Amino acid sequence: MLEEESSPAGERTDFTRRGVLRGALLASAGVAAGGPPGLVPFAAQAAFAAPPAAGGTDKSSMPDFNVDSSALSPDRTVHSACQFCNSNCGIEVTLKLGRILEVRGEQRDPVQAGNLCVKAPMMTEFVYNRLRLTRPLRRVSGRKGDPKSRFEPISWDEALNIIARRWLALRDAGEARAIANRTTGRLPRGTGALVSRVFALLGSPNDTDVGPVCNDAGGNALAATFGLGNFTNGYGVDGATGKEDLGSAKFLLLLGTNQAETHPVTFAHLLRNRKRTGARLVVVDPRSTPTTAHADQWIAPKPHTDFALALGMLHHIVTAKLHDKAFVDRWVLGFEELRNHLKAKGYTPEWAAGVTGVSAATIRRLAVDYATRRPAAIFCNAGISHQLGAFDTYRTLAMLAAVTGNIGVPGGGCNFMHNTWPGGLNLPSLKVATPSRGPALPVGPDTFAESILTGRPYRLKAVMTEGNPLISSANTGKVREAFAKLDFYVYTGLFMEEAAYYADIILPVCSGLEFEGVYMRRDDRAIRWQDAAVERVGQSRSDIEIWIDLAHALGRNDRRHPDSYWTDAFPAEWKSYPKLWDAFVANTPGMGGMTRDRLRSRAEPLRWPCPTTDHPGVSTLYLDHPSWYGAAESLDPANHGKRFLTPSGRIEITTPSLESRLAPSGHHALPIFYTHPEVTGANPTIAYEDRFIPNPINPAALTRPVRLGVPGSGAVHAEYPLMGMTGRPSVAHFASVTHWTPTGKRLNGIRLVQIHPSTARELGIADGDTVIVESPRGSVTGTALLDSGIRVDTVFVPNTFGPAQQVGDDYGDPRYEPANMLIDDRLHDNLSGQQAYKCFACRVRRK
């Protein structure tokens, strides 16, 4: 069995199928150069630049003949932002007679350095796409979920009035809580604040966000430990100190994050700075990725065992006295309790080796390197968030940073990707009394299905989504059953995605180039203004406009309250995003310096918190510097003089208050190991109680208490011997929406199931075979990709594919069932609501 793979950067030279595919991806991107101008990102162009000929003359170069073409010379350039990942790239959109000519990267931003990945030009393919939804639609006939369902166009007023009447009827029947909404990351910033306002006036507590599908757990853990639930450090120069922040790290530890494909432009920034600092880069991932290709060391634990790895590292650091004693004595509460706890539980590197499959010597070396090569930065993404113990794993990683003094320093920190606006976006307080809302459903939009099918803890009857739950939710078969039985469903989106066929009403939305607003690099709280580049397609509206217009429709149809109950809370002027942004800036702590004019004038994004127009914005949270103390106090006057924004003003590993807060849910301030029951080895796992309590992390919602450390049996592996994991198919895709672009489907329209060659040999599977991956929940198909860069006991199944993605038909791509058919929705982090997408027992066979 492959226990770990370690290779210095640049030394891996084997010619694998992975390398062929990577080359094919870039080659395909290069082919786009023959199409409309601008469809090749700078990064792809650079990859194919021929080397200069002998003598220093580049004989392969040719003039750019577009420059002198009157037909292709732009008459307008618009500054906007790419919305496909958290790199938050600035883009220049050049136009001629209102048509997009080219998408270019922002050259003046030193982090971006003019770069774009393959996805940025794909925003154009949303604007010019024959499959766009252009008018509101109403279901006419067909069984819910049937692709043959028929819909007819209706006016916006008709659509919004239907929604308003259905929701108000439920409210008037005393069932306001039966109405729910789920937002998504594609929305204009601030949409969630409008949704919450509508639901407050309705009296429903179920306005949920996409966090439990993505990355809420990291923010929850950071807030519990340091006081704010945000990525702690920034990319680029800190305006307060004039020094490089994350680029100054001497050690980069990446766990569960494939940054080369998920954050390509900011990862490139780290790599450029690494040449200057000599930083050591270690990647922890069960499979090799384009990120590990740049690593000094690749460590491959079993899926879902990062918690054990972190505990083993922490044990070695505190017992070998590698911690920063001066920092701990001054700023950390609970260190002695932590040290005693780790010893008592026996969370040694040897113990961790037995769980993870990584040698104890490797774990000790990793602990020493992290503790001594300072500053050291930890980066995490969905690979940690999508685990059963996400909150507790993130808490343990936060403890690693705390005891080594790697928090509140440039180049360090806990850089856990999160999903929400930093600190929330506030609007003026409502001037009317609102109904009592009661407890929300348990966190995690996958609990929608449980509520619809079983009525526990109560039944949902009307749902609106801004995402595609038929792709993103765990146990897709169960979700299909639920949405087929849902009384009333409203889908908003760009295309007839899988979820749209279950809808009663369909609302067409704008793509990112069609509205003005801000976009956020969720990683480091960096905000960038974007101007609208093109006119709206058809009758599409922005989500901001949809929710304000829906509020006015509720006012028109409400027989219990006057129209003003709704319209006063949603001024029509807010449909102009600059006016709405002014309201956010005026009412949100820490945002006083983030005016539209200031954001528009900058080539670089501006980081929150930023309390005044002369404040540079905060790069390093908790930095012992006047700029941080001023920003902290702007968030809450009670923070005056505080470095860390916990009740004590110090880092809280354990306190009586934190322990009493977590204990009713079954968790504790000091970490207790458990993992997914479908990880091989019969490890300690989790059991859920059959009752609900208030969630201590999300107190407005309910949760089931758990028992941690319950013995696991491993019996499932008698029939399903392998461990599966899901993740992003490649750099070409972001969620499911890129599967609706020609470029996305051309480059990566085949689902490549990654299997170790020795495992494939035992199963009689050859490279390129069509295979079936089966779990106890369901099965999906794909094409076998034999690759030694994965553990022999692990299979990787790319997610975001779905059966409605008809763009692939043009390239002969199969229609696939969603990867989440394989996932058990019952297994989740009961604090953050994160679903456990990163491990499932499975078997693979040829089709």
N, C-alpha and C positions, 0 to 999 in steps of 0.2 A: 504493500500500500504506500502511496505517496504521502509522506508525513509533512514535508515542507520542501519548498524549492527556493533556493537562494542564488541569485546571479547578479554580479556587478553590472551597473548601467553600461550599455554598449557592448557587453561581451556575448550576448546571446546571438548566435549566428545560424541556428538551425533553420532550414527552409521548410516551414510547416504550412498546412492549409490555411492557418490563421493569417500568415504573411501574404499568401496568395489573395485571400479575400480582402485584406486591408489594401493591397495594391489595386484590386479590382474596384473597391469603393472609390479610391482616389481617381482611378482611371475613368470611372463612370462620371465622377464630378468633372473631370477634364472634358469629357464629351460634350458637357453642357455648354462649353465655350462656343460650340457651333450654333447654339440657339440664341435666344434673345440676350443682348448685352447684360452683363452683370450677374449671370447665373453661376459664375465660378467665384467662390470666395477667395480672398487673398491667400489664405493658408493653402488652398488647393493649388492655386497658381504657383506659389513658391515651391510646392512639392514637385512640380513638373518643370521647373526652370532648369534648362540644360546648363551644365558647367561651362565656364569660359574655355574657349579653345586655347591651345598652346600659344604663348606669346601675349596672352592677356586680352585678346579680342574675342568678344562673344559673337561668333558667326551665326548662332542660331537666333539672334534677336531680330525683330522686325518692328517697324514703326507701328504705333497704334493708329490705324487708319480711321477709327471712329472719331478721333479728335477733330479732324478737319471736315467731317461730314456734316453738312447743314441739316440733313435729315436726322442725324443721331446726336447733334449737339443739344444739350438740355436748355430749356428756357426757364426752368425753375428747379431749385434744390430744396428739399425739405429735410429737417433734422428730426429723426424719430428714434425708436429703440426696438431692437429685436426682442421678441417675447417668447422665445423657445426654451430658454434655460436661465439659470441664475447668474450667468456671466454679465447680464445686463448691458450688452454691447450697444453703443451708440451707432446709428446708421445714418448715412446720407442717401436719401432717395432722390435720384435725378429723374426729371420728367420732361416730356415734350408733348404739348397740347393735352396735358392731363393724363397721359399714358406713362407708365413707369418704364424708364430706359435701363436703370442700373441701381443696384444696392451696394453701397461702399461702406467700409468700416471707418469709424471716427479716428483720424490720424492724430488728433491733438491730445487724446487721452493716453497718458503714459502707461496705464495698465493694459488698455486694449491695444495700443500701438498700431492701430489701423487694421487689426486682424478681425476676421470673421470666420466662423466655421461654415460647413456646408448648409446649415439650416437657415441662416439669415435670408438669403435670396428666396427661400421657399415661402416667405411671407407674401411675396408677389403672387405665388401660385394659389393663395386664398382669394386674392382679388379677382384674378382672371381664371375662374374655375367654373366649368359648365355645370357642376353638381351643387353649387351654392344654393341654399335656401334663400328665397328672395321675397316671400310673402308669408304672412301668418296663415296657418292651415288648421282645419278642423277635421277630426275623424268622421268619415262617412259610413264606412263599412269595414268588415274584416275582424277577425279575432285578434285581440291585443298580442302583439309580438309577431304576427304573421307578416312577412315581407310583402305579401299581396294586399295588405291593408290599403284602403283608399282614403285619400284626404282631399278636401276641396279648399280653395283659397277663400279667405274672408278678410274683412278690414281689420285694422288694428283696434278700432273701437269695439267691434264685435268680439274679438278675441279677449280683450281685457275685461269687457263686461261679463263674459261667460265665466272667466276666472273669478272675478270679484263676487258674482252671485253665488258660485259654488262655495267659496270660502266663507262668505257672510252667512250662508245657510247653516254651515257647520258651527260657526260661532254662536248663532242665535239658538241652536239646539244644544248649547252647552258643551260643544266638542271642539273648541278652538285648538286644543292641544293635538287634535287629529290632523292638523295641517302642518306640513314640514317643508323646509327648503334646504338644499345642499348646494353650497357654492363650490367654485373650482379656482385653480390658480390662473386661468386665462382671463379673469375678469379685470376691468379697469379698477385701479386701486380706489378703495372707498365704497365699492358696491356693497360689501358686507355691512357697512354702517347703515346704509339705506334699508337693506333687508331686515336688520335688527329693529329698525325703527317701525317698519310695517308690522313686524311680528309683535312688538310691544303694544301697538295700538289694537291688534287683533286679539291679543291675549294668549298667543301660543309661545311656548318656550323652545320650539324645535327649529330654530334657525341655525343650522349647523354649517361647518366649513369643511374643506377638503383635508384638513390636517390629519385625521386618523388614517387616511389612505396614503398620506405622504410622510410628513415629518414633525408631528406635534411633540413627540416624546422628548426630543432633544431640548426644545424650549422649556418644557415642563421641568426637566431635570436641572437645567441651568437656573431657572427661577428659584427652585427650592434650595439651591446650593449657594448662589451668588446674589440673587435678588432680582435679576432681569432674565427673561427667557430669550436671549438673543445671542447670536454669533458674536464672539467676544472681540475679535480683531478685524482689521481692515486690509484690503489690497491697496497698495500704493503708499504714497507719502502721507503721514499724519500731519494735517495742517497746523496742529497745535505745537508740535515739537520740531517739525521740518525733517523728520527722520522716516525712513522706510519702515513700514509696520511688518506685515507677514513676510515680505521679501527679505527681512533681516533674520529669519529663523535659521538656526544652525542644525535643526533636526525636524524633519517633516514626517509625522506618523499618520498614515491614511488607513482608516479601518472602515470597511464596508462602503467605500466610495471609489468609483471608477472615474476620476476627475477628467481624464483625457477625453472621455466620451460624454460626460454629463456637465462638465464645466470647462470646456476646452480652452477658452480664451484666458480665463483667470488662471488656469493651470499652467498655460504657457508663460504667463507672467511669473509664476513661482519658479519655473524652470530657468527662465532668463536670470533671475536673481540668484538662483542656486549656483550658477557659473561663477558668480562673484563671491559668494559666501562659502562655497564648498559644502553646503548643507547635505547631510545624509538623508536619503529618502527611503523609507520602509513602507511597503504596501502589504496590508493584511487582507487577504481575499481568498476564498476557496478556489478561485480560478485566475489564471493569468489573463490580463487585459491590456489594452494599449497603455494604461497607466503603469502597469508593472514593467513594461518595456523600458521605462525611464528610471526604474528603481535601483537602488544599491542592493536591496534585499526584498525578496518576495516570500512571505510567510503564508502558508495555505492551511488554515485550521478547518475542521469540520464546519459545515454551515451551522449557524445559530449557537456557536460556542465562544463568541468574542467576550462574553461576560466572564467566562472562566479564565481566558487569557488575561484580561485586565486585572482580575483578582490575583492571579499568580504574579503578575508584574508588581502590583501594589504590595503584596506580601514581601517580595524580595526587597523592594525599596525601603520599606519601614523597618524590616528586621536587619538589613545590612546597613542601616543608618545612612542611606543615600538621600534622605529628605533634606530640605532647606530649613534647618532648625530655626534660624532667625526669623524667617518669614512665617513659619508655622507658629512660633511662640507669639508673634505679634498679631497675626491675622486669622488664625484657624481655630475654630472650636470643635472639639471632639477627636483630636488626634490620638490621644492615649487610648481612648475607648476604641478607636478604629484599630490600632495596633494590637490591642488585647483580643479584639474580636477576630481578626484575621488569624492570629495564632491559635485561638481556641477552636476555630472552624477547620484549621488545617488546610487553608487555601494556599498551599505552597506551589512553587513551579512544578514540582513532581506531580502533585495532584492535578494541576491544570493540564499537564502533558497527557495524563490519562483521559481527560475529557476531550481535549482539542485535537489530539493527534500530532501536536507540535512538540518537539523535544524540550525537556526542562532546560537544557543548556541554551537553546535558542530564546526561551522566555526570559531567562536570567540576563542574557546579553542584551535583549531588547529593553529590559528594565534599566540596566546600567546606562545604555546609550541615551535613553530618554531622560534619565535623571541627571546626567552629567554633561550632555551636549546642549547647553542652554544658550539662547532661548529655544524651546522646543514647542512646536505647534501640533495639535491634534486636529485632524479633519475627519468628519463623519457625514454620511448621507443615508440613503434608504437602506443600505446594507445593514445598518444597526437599527434604524427606526422600524423596519419591517420584521422585528423579532418579538417573540412572546415576552421577553424580559427587557423591552426597549428602555423603559424609564430607569430601571435599576442598572442596566448596562451603562447608560449615559451618566447616571449618578456616579458610578465607579470610575469612569473616565474623568469626570470632573474632579474626583478626589485625587486622581493621579496628578492632575495639573496643580491642584491646591498644595499638596504636600511637597512638591518639587519647586514651588515658587514660580510656576509657569503661568500665572494668571495675573492680569493687570500689568503686563509687560509687552512692549513691542516684540513681534516675532514669536509670541507664544499663544496661549489661550486654548479654549475649547470651541472649535469652529464647527459647530453642529448646524447643518442646514435646517432652517425652519420655514414655516409657510405663511405666517401672518405678518401684517404690517407691524413694524416694531412699535409696540406700545398701544396699538389700536388707533383708529381715526375717529375723533369725536365730533359730534354736531351739537348745536344748542339744545339744552334740555327741553323736553316736551312740556308744553304749557297746560296740558290736560291730564286728568287722572286716568291711569291706564289699568286694565284688568289685572288681577292676580294671575300669574301664569303657571304656577305649580312646577313640579320637577320635569326636566327634559328627559327624553329617552337616554339610555346609556350612551356614552360617547362612542363615536364610530358610526358612520352612515350605513355600514353593513347591518346595523341593528334595525334599520328600516324594514328589511325583509322579515326578520323575526317578529317585529311588531305587527306587520300586515298579516302574516300567516297564523300567528298564535294569539294575538291580542295581548301579549305580555311585554312590558308592564301595562300597556294599553295599546289600542289599535290605531294605526295611521289610516286615514281615508283619502287625503289629498296631498300630493307631493309635487314640488317643482324642483327641477335640477338645472344647474348651469354646466354640469359635466355629463359623463356617460357612465352611469353605474353598471351598465350591462357589460362593460369592459373592466372597470376598475375595482369592482367589488369582489370579495372572496366568495368562493362557492357559487359560481355564476348560475348553475342550474337552479339553485334555491332562489336566487335573486330574480331569475326569469319567472319562476312560479309566482313569486310575490307580486311583481309588477303586472303580471297578467290578471291578478285578482284585485289590484288596487282600484278603488272607485274612480279616482280622477287624477290624472297625471299630466303635467305641463313640462314639455321639453323645450329648452332654448339652446340654439347652437347654429353652427355654420352649415352642417350637412345632415343628411338622413342617416345618422349613425344608428347603431343597434338599438339604443334606447328610444329613438324617435318612433319606432314602429309600435311601441307600447303607449304612445301618448294619445290624449284626447285633444290637446291643443299644442301646436308647434309654433314657436316664435323665432324668427330669423334674427341673428345678431350680426354686428359689424366685426370685421377682422381687425387686427391690430393696426393696420395702416389707414384705417378709415375713421379713427376718432382721436381727439386730443386728450391728453392726460399725463399720468406719470407711470413709469415702470420702475420696479424695485429689484435690486440685487439682494435677494433675501439673505444671502450669506452675510454680508457685512453692513446691512442696513443702508445701502447706498441707493439714492433716489435720482432718477433721470427724467427730465421732461420730454415728452414726445408731441410733435405736432401732427395733425392729420395730413396725410400725403395725397389721398385721392378721395373722390366722392364715394358715398355709400353705394353699395351694390343693391340694386332693387329697392325694396322698402325696408331693408334691415335697419335696426336701431341699436345703439349701444346699450349695454346692460344698465348703465346709470339712467338712461332715458326710460327704459322699460319699467324699472321699479318706481320711478317718479310718476310715470303715466299710470301704472297699476294702482298706486296710492290714490290718484285722482279718480280712477274708475271705482275704487272702493267707496270714495266719497259720494259719487253719483248714485250708487246703488244701496248705500247704507240707510236703513229705516230706523235705526236705533240712535244714531248720532247725526248732527248736522254736517253738511259738506265740509265745513271749516275744521272739524275734528281731524280730517285727513289733509286738506289742502294747506292749512296753516303749518303743518309739520313738514310739508314738502313743497316749498316755494318753486314755482315753475322756472325761476331763474337758475336754479341748481342744475337744470339740464344743460346749461353752459358750464363745461367743466372748470374753467377758470373761476367762476363764481362759487362753485361747490368747493374748489380747493381753498379759496379764501376762507370759507367757513371752517374747513378742517384746520387750517393754520391758526385761526383765531381761537379755536376751542380745544386743541389737542396739546397737552403738556409737552414741552421740549421741541416744539415745531415752529416757534416764532421766527426763526431765521430762514425757513424753507419756502420763501415766497416764489410765486410763479416767475417773476422777473429774474430773480436770482438763479433759479434752476435753469431757465432758458438761456441765460448768458454763459453758462458753464459748459466746457467740453467734457469735464469729468462729472460724475454724479456727486451728490452731496449726502453725507451720512447723518442719520439721526442718532442721538439727539443733537439738535442744533437750535438753541433757545433764542438767539438774536441774529440779526443780519450781519453782525461783525464777528460772529462765532464761526470757527472753521468747521464745525461738525466733529463728532467724536469718532476716532478710528479705534483706539484701544479702550475698551470699557475697563473701568476700575483702575485706570492709570493714576498713579499718585502725582497729579498735576492739576493746577488751578482750573484748566479748561474742563476737566472731568468733574471736579467738585461743583463748578457752576452749572454744568449740564444736569448733574444729578439733582441738584436743588430745584432746577426748573421742572423736573418731573413731579416733585412733591416737596413742599417746604420742610417736611419732616426729615428729608434726606440731608439737611444742612450738616456739613462736616463729615458725612459718611463716605467711606470709600466703597464698601460693599453695601448693597441696598436690602440686606436681610434685616430682620428685627433687631439683631445684635450689632449690625454694622460690620460684622466679620463673616468670613466664609463659614458656613454651617454644615459640617459633616454630620454631626448628630447633636441635637439639643432635646431636652424633655418636650418642648413644644412641637418640634418636628416629628418626634416619635409618636406622640399622642395623636397628632394629625393623621399620620399614615397608618397607624396600627389597625383601626377598624376595617380598612380595606384588605388587610392581610399582609401589607408591606411594612418595612421597618426602615429607619434612618440608616442603619448599618446593613450592608448588603448580604443577602442570603442567596446562594446560588440555586438556580433551577434553569431548565431549558425546555425546548419543544419535545413533546413525547415521541416524535418521529425522528429525532436524532439517534443514530445507532449508539448502542452501548448501555441502554437501560439507565439513563441518568435521572437524577432528581428532577421532577417536573412540577406541575401545577394542578390544582383541583378547584373548581368554581362552586360556590355555594348557591343553592336555589332560592335566593332572596336578593332584594335590592336595598342599597343604602346610598346616601349622598356621596358623590365622588369627592374625595378630599383635594384632588388637584383641579377638578372642574366642578365646583360645588353646586352649580345650577343643574347638573345632570345626575342621573343615577348610575350605579355600577353594582356588579355582583362581587361580594367579598371572595377572596381566594385563600387557599392554603398553599404555602410555598414549600418546596423540598419534598413533595410527595414522591415515593419511589416509583420509578417507571419500569415497565415490563419489557419493552422492545418487541412484544409479540407481533406487532404489525409487520416487522421485517421478515417474518417467515414467508409472507406472500409478496411483500414489496421491499426487496432487499436494498435498494438504492435510496439516496437522499437527493431530492430535487430542489432547485432554487430558481426563482424567476428574476428578471431584471431587464434593463433597457437593451433592445436589439443591437444598437450601434449608435454612433454619433449622428447618424442621419435621422434619428427619430426622437421625438419628444411627446410622451403620452400617445394617445391614439390619433390625434388630429393630423399629424404629419403623414399618416397613411392615406390621407385624402389628397396628397400632392403627387404629381407625376414623378418629381425627383425622388421623393421618399420611397415610392413603390419601385421605381426603377433601380435605385441603389440597393434597397434592402427590403424587397417584397417577399422573400422566402424566409420562413422561420427556420433558422439553423439551430438544431438541438446539439449542444456541445457534449461530447462523450469522450472519455479517455480511450485511446486505441486498444489497450489491453482489455478493458471492460467490453468494448465493442466486439473484440475477437471472441470472447467467451459467449457472447449473445448472437454470434453469427451476423453481425451488422457491418456493412462496408460503408466507406465514405460516400456520401451522396444518396444512400438508401432512404426511402420514405419510411419513417418510424412512427410508432404509436407509443406515447408516454401515458401510463395509467397510474392513477392514485386511487385510494378508497372512495374518492368523491366523483371521479369522472376521468375522461381521457381526451387527449389532443394529439394532433399529428404534426409532423415537421420533417425536416431533412437532416439526416445525420451529418454532423460536422465532427470528424475525428481529430482530436487535438490533445497533445500531451500536456497542455497547459491547464489542466483541471485535475482535481483529486479523482482517484480511480473509483471512489465510492459515491461520486456526486455527478449529477446531470444538470445542465443549465438549459432552461426553457425560456426563450425571449417572450416578454409580455407585449401588450398593446395591440396585438393582432386581433381581428374580429371578422365575423362572417358578412358584415354589411359593406366591407371596404372594396367597393367595386372598381376603384381606380386601378387596382392590380390586375383586373381582367385584361387591360390593354397590353400587359406584359406577360400574360399567361401565368400569373401568380395564382396559387390556390387560395380559396377562401378558408380561413382557419377559425376554429373555435377558440375563445379566449383562454389564455394560460391559466386564468383564475378558476377555471373549471376544476383544477387540481387541488385547490387550497381549502382547508377546513376553516370556515368562518367562525366556528365556536372558539377557536384558539386566538386570543388577543390579549394585549396589555390592558388590564382592567382600569388602569389610571389614565393613560393617554388615549386609549381606544385604538392604538395601532394594531393593524391586522398582521398576522404572522405569515407573510408572503415568502419568507426566505428559507423555509424548510418544509418539505412534505415527503412522506414515504412514497416511493414509486418503483415501477418496473418499466423496461423498455423492450420493445420487440419490433421486428420488421413488419411492415404492413403487407 
